[in-house]
Amino acid sequence: MAPPATQFELAQPPNDAISALAFAPDSPSRLLASSWDKNVYLYETLTNSDDGSHGTLVQTFEHRAPVMDVCFGADGSEAFTAGMDWQVRRIDLETGDQITLSKHDAPVRRVVYSREHSLLISASWDSTLHVHNPSDPSLSALTIPLPAKPHAMAASPSKVIVTMTSRLVHIYDLSTLSTALTSQSPDAPQPWQQRESSLKFLTRAVAAMPSDAGYATSSIEGRVAVEWFDASAESQARKYAFKCHRQQQTTADGSAADVVYPVNALAFHPVHGSTFASGGGDSTVALWDAEAKRRMKVYQKFADSVAALAFSPDGRYLAVAVAPGFETGMEDYSGEGRTKIFVRELGENEALPKGKGK
């Protein structure tokens, strides 16, 4: 019988809301968290402190403004950040040195790194993407104009998905971006596909399938959509959307009302590629089977809204960032003292889609 799943809370969490979590590509225990408190935190999740608390805060990396996103680079020794100070930065996690890769004309909302193509892509509220090759500083960043403000971005092995206001979705081919960057072409590459979101309300998160087959998006209105890249009518007929992260509450007159929460975070399992996790303003995390269109599990409710999620590269651990959500109506917002990071060790078959057992 498989050992039971365990969950623990990391010591020394950020002092304000967490914007993103990321595990190193080569380590199941090296975790980054970016925060509105203007810092990036590097944790070693599986080493415990002398006082018995879980995890070790290895180092913090101070920024000049809130950090909106963070990702690892080619390996566990470098990271990239998106800042409210309009800057895209590279951090050497061994020395702590920071360099500015490029500067946008508005806050930078997202950064993603493609290890397959050695590309870093940043998405800014100035309605542009910047494409960088961090290993070749002689190449000037490629600027791609967007038709609207971007809010979420994710990379699959061959594509990058950018979701924007007005329900716009652009999908770019990474090899095309790489070629344009290397040639230093003055003409910005066109999207590989342009789509309208299946969700009627603002997209909050997007996650790409590790299989490179498609992606999932979530909205502020308690829904998730699953879509495939293949533009054929057969593949497009498979796309679907569903309601989630909603709670029944009794109103003053005794009738039942559906309270709808934003779905803030999505993450696909790196091993069982059909499985993905969602986290919402209802303070819950759920596991879903994208192929079977079914919910696999809902975890015990957290004390506050789920802000970010990340699976470790081996799929054994799920990191969950929890902080008060703006949907609580808190005035003079502060996440201090209520911001937490939990790490769940998954049971052997916990994320295994039905019918895929050994």
HELIX and SHEET records of a PDB file:
HELIX    1   1 THR A  165  ARG A  167  5                                   3    
HELIX    2   2 LEU A  174  SER A  183  1                                  10    
HELIX    3   3 ALA A  233  GLN A  236  1                                   4    
HELIX    4   4 PHE A  326  THR A  328  5                                   3    
SHEET    1   A 4 THR A   6  GLU A   9  0                                        
SHEET    2   A 4 LYS A 340  GLU A 345 -1                                        
SHEET    3   A 4 TYR A 317  VAL A 322 -1                                        
SHEET    4   A 4 VAL A 306  PHE A 311 -1                                        
SHEET    1   B 4 ILE A  18  PHE A  23  0                                        
SHEET    2   B 4 ARG A  30  SER A  35 -1                                        
SHEET    3   B 4 ASN A  39  GLU A  44 -1                                        
SHEET    4   B 4 THR A  56  GLU A  62 -1                                        
SHEET    1   C 4 VAL A  67  PHE A  72  0                                        
SHEET    2   C 4 GLU A  78  GLY A  83 -1                                        
SHEET    3   C 4 GLN A  87  ASP A  92 -1                                        
SHEET    4   C 4 GLN A  98  LYS A 103 -1                                        
SHEET    1   D 4 VAL A 108  SER A 114  0                                        
SHEET    2   D 4 LEU A 119  SER A 124 -1                                        
SHEET    3   D 4 THR A 128  HIS A 132 -1                                        
SHEET    4   D 4 LEU A 142  PRO A 145 -1                                        
SHEET    1   E 4 PRO A 150  ALA A 155  0                                        
SHEET    2   E 4 LYS A 159  MET A 164 -1                                        
SHEET    3   E 4 LEU A 168  ASP A 173 -1                                        
SHEET    4   E 4 GLN A 193  GLU A 196 -1                                        
SHEET    1   F 4 THR A 203  ALA A 208  0                                        
SHEET    2   F 4 GLY A 214  SER A 219 -1                                        
SHEET    3   F 4 ARG A 223  TRP A 228 -1                                        
SHEET    4   F 4 TYR A 240  LYS A 243 -1                                        
SHEET    1   G 2 ARG A 246  THR A 250  0                                        
SHEET    2   G 2 ALA A 256  VAL A 260 -1                                        
SHEET    1   H 4 VAL A 263  PHE A 268  0                                        
SHEET    2   H 4 THR A 275  GLY A 280 -1                                        
SHEET    3   H 4 VAL A 285  ASP A 289 -1                                        
SHEET    4   H 4 ARG A 294  VAL A 298 -1                                        
END                                                                             
